Amino acid sequence: MKLIQRSLLGAAALCLSMGAAAQANWYPSKFGPNDEIGAANYLTPAVALNAAKLVKTGKVYSLGITVSTTTPAFPPRTCSLYIVQPGQTGSADGLGPTHTTYNDDILNCWTGIGTQIDGLGHIGVGNLYYNGNKWGEFATMGGLKKLGIEKIPPMVARGVLLDMAAHFGTDVVKEGTAFNQAEIDAVAKKQGVEIRQGDVVIFHTGWLSLIDKDPKRFGAGEPGLGVEGAKYLTGKGVVAVGADTWGDEAVPFETKNIFEVHQILLPMNGTYILENMNTADLARDKAYEFMFVLGQPRFKGGVQSMINPVAIR
């Protein structure tokens, strides 16, 4: 992860020049110049109803991982948990004649740890973010004035799992492997699924299996979505793209552009990113389409949020 961090710092000027070249082509949004939810506009009652029709067995999958104070995360992100008993002199004494005791907890965490959703205020192209919003005009230390995580409506949609590990015949897809249109179409055809507008597309790579047994390798790179693949999926009108990796896109990057897939998804198309998704059980059961449900914590002005999405078959 330190290698990636150094690369980011060294490429700041490159990202800014890319922004200057591309800015005229991707804003205002097709959803209107004041839109703040991007691809979530595809979440209609019809999309939710069609997703519900996929439920045949009632089996429920948790797609979130357990987060601890040692969970690897993109630097400098950390997380601490504190258990306190406020207003109590001691657990044996408690409050009142019934000696009532209780525990509360305090989280001191970056929200981009574990299974998470990247909101539209997370990544920019230079100083421009989704819908051409300028960083200095909406991002403050006290919260985002626009594009906050609280704006995202509940996601109830058809989920599509693309098992890239099975496609490549391996338990863990090699870092730097990029998934572009050819790979996406090949896996979708093999699995008998079609990617449609309003879908949530999730890649299974096996990468998350490294998070505990080889955290150094886990954080140093990853397989993931390629630049062409990102353009392909946004062109289909997907709501979100997820993976069982920490950043969703292929690292080492396909080009010298830093987190270009993030830029294509978030600022340029308003397509949400779901990271560190627990896909192992879905892949084991060959659950390639399902009802996807997510209601993220709604912290006003937040950039990202830890999540525990649910898949139902």
N, C-alpha and C positions, 0 to 999 in steps of 0.2 A: 504493500500500500504506500510506503514511503517513496518508491520509485514512481508511482503514478502521481503522487503529490508534487514531486520535483518536475515531472513532465508538464503538469498543469501550470506551474509557476513560469516555466520556461516558454510556454506557448501562449501567454496572455495576449501578446501583440498580434499573434496569428488569428486568435479568435476575434479580436477587435476589427482586423482588416476584413475577415470573413463577413462580419456584421455589416460593414459599410457596403460591401459588394452585393449582399443579398437582401438588404432591408426593404427595397422597393417591391419585392415580389411576394411577400407573405403577410402583409397587413394593409388595410384593416381586414379583420376576420370575415369570412363568408357568413358568419352568424350575426354580423353587425358590428359597427365600430365601438360600441359600448359593452359588448359581450365579455363576460368574465368566467364562463364555464366551459368553453371550447367544445370538445367532442362529447361532453355530457349532454349536449343538446340532442344527441341521437337517442337518449334514454326516454322512450315514449311508453305510454301504457301498453301499446301493442308489443313492444319489445319485451316488457315484463311478462305479459300474458303468454307469449310464445316461449319464453324461458321456463315458465311454470309447467308448460306441457311436456318438458323434458324429464320431469320428475316421475319416475316409474317405480323405484324401490324404496324411496325415502332415506337412502343412505346419505349421511352428512359427513363431509370432509372439512376439517379445519386446515386452512391454507397458511396460517400464521405459525411462526416458530416461537419457542419460549425465549425470552430475552433475559439475560443476566448481566451482572456488572463486568463479566469477562467476554461478552459476545463481541467478536471481531466486527469492526466498523470502519468505514472510510475515515482516515485521520482528518482532523483531530477529535472526531466524535467519541464521546465516552458516556457512561451511564452509572449513576449511583442511586442506591435505594436506602432510605432511613426509616426505621420503625420507631414511632414515638408514642408516649402515653400522656398527651397534654392535659394539664390541670389535675393530674393525679399525684399523690404523694408517694405512691408505691402500689404495685399490683395487688398486694395483700390487703391494702386499706380500701381502695376504691372510693366510690362516691355514694353518699347517702346511707340510709340504714340497710340497704340491700347489698352494699359494697360492690356497686357496679363498676366494672373495669372495661376498658376498651383499648384497641390499638388503632392508630392512624399511620399512614405512610406518606413520605415525602420523596418524590422523584426529582432528581437533578440530572436530567438526561437531554442529550441532543435527540430530537424526534426522528432523525434519520438513522435509526438503529433497528436491527431486526427486520421483520416484515413491515414494509412501509409503502406509502403512496407519495409520489412526488406531485405537488401541486403546480399550477401554472406560473407561480411566482418563484419557482426554484431555479430555473436555468434561463439565461438570456443569450442573445447574440449581440455582443458588445454591451451597450447600455440599454438595449431594447428587449422587452419581454413580450409575452403573448399580446396580440392585438396592438403592437407598437407602443405599449406602455413603457415610459422611460424610468429607469431604475431610480434616479434621484427624485422623481415626482411621486412614487408610490411606496417605496421601501424605506421604512423607518425602523429604528432600534426597538420601538414599542409595538411593532406589527406592521403588516402590509396594509396599505390603504385600499388596494385593489388586489384581486386574484388570491384572496385569502382562502385557506383550506376549508373554511366554514361555508364557502359558496358552493362547494361540490354537492350535488343532490345525492340521495341514496342510489347506489348502483344495483339494479336488478336487471340482469341481462343474460344472454346466452354466453356461457363460457366455452372456449375451445382450447383443448390441450394439444400441443404439437410435441410429440415425443421424439426429440432430436437424438437422444441417447440410443434409442432403438434404431433410428434411421442410420446412425453411424456405426451401429453394432458394438457399442461400448457402454460400460457403466457410467463413465464420466467423459463427457466430450472435452477434447483438448482446448486449452486456453487459446484465444485468438481466432477460433473457428467462427466464421461469420455466416449468419443465416440470411440469405437474400431470396429473391423471388423463386429461383429454381429450387432451392432447398425447401422453402415454405410450401410451394405447390406440390412438390414430390411427396412430402410427408402428409399433407392434407389429402391427396389422392389415395395414398396408401391406407390411410385411416378411414377413408370414406366420408370426410367432412368438407364442408364448404364454408369459407370465411365470408361473413356478411356484414353489412352496415349495422352498427349497434352492438357488435360482439366485443367480448373481452378475450384477447388471445394470450395464451400463456405457454411458454416454452419449458419443457423438462429437459435438463441437460445432465443431471446427476451432480452438478457442481456443489450444491448445498451439503452433500455428504462429506465434503472436506472441511466444513466450518469448525468442527471439533478436532478431527484427527490430523489435519494439516492446515491450520489457520494461516500459516505464512504463504503457502501456495494459493489458498482460497482468496486472499486479499491482493495477491500480486498480479492477477490477470483473471480472465474468464472467457468462455465462449458466449456468443450472444448475437443479437440482431445486427445486421450490417446496414450500411447507408442506403443501398438500393432497397433492401427489405423494409426499412423504416418508411421509405417513400411509398412502397407498394401497399403496406398495411394502412397507412394514413389515407391513401387513395381509395381504399375500400370502405373508409368510414368507421374504423373500429374505435371504440370508446377508450380502451386502455390496452397496453401491452405489458405483460409481466413475465417473470422468469425466476428460476430457483438460483439466481445469482445476485451479487450485491449491486450491479449496475446495469443489467439488462443488455448491454451492448458488448461486442467483441473487443477484448483487450488482450494483447496489444491491438491498438486501433488499426483499421484498414489503411488509413492515410495519416498524414501529419496533423490532421484536424482533431482537436481534443474534444471528446464527448459530442461529436457531430450528430450522432443518433439522438442524444438527448435534445439537441437543438431542433432537429427535424420534428420530433414528437411534441415537445412541450411548447416552445414559443411559436414555432412556425405553423403548427396544426392543432394545438390545444388537446393533444392526445396524452392521457395520463400514463404514468409509469409505475408499475408495481414491482417491488424488489424483494429478494429473499423469500420467494413464495415456496411454501412446502408442497411440492408437487409429487413426491415419491409415491404416496398411496394412490393418487389418481393414475399415475403411469402404471403401477402394478396391476390395477384393476382395469386398465385400458379404458378408462373413463374419458373419452375424447370430446364429449359435449355434455353440458350440465347447466343447471341453473346457478348462476353466480350472484352472490349477495354481499354487499359491502355498505356499511354505514360507519364512516370514519368519525373519530372525535372532532368536534367542531370548535376548535380554538380560534377565536376571532383574530384574523391577521396572520395565522400560521402559514408556514411554507410547506411543511411535510407533516406526516402523521404516522405513528405506529398503528398497524392495523391487524385484524384477524379476520380476513375474508372467509366466506363459507361457500363450498360447492355442494350442491344437492343433486342426486341422481334419482 
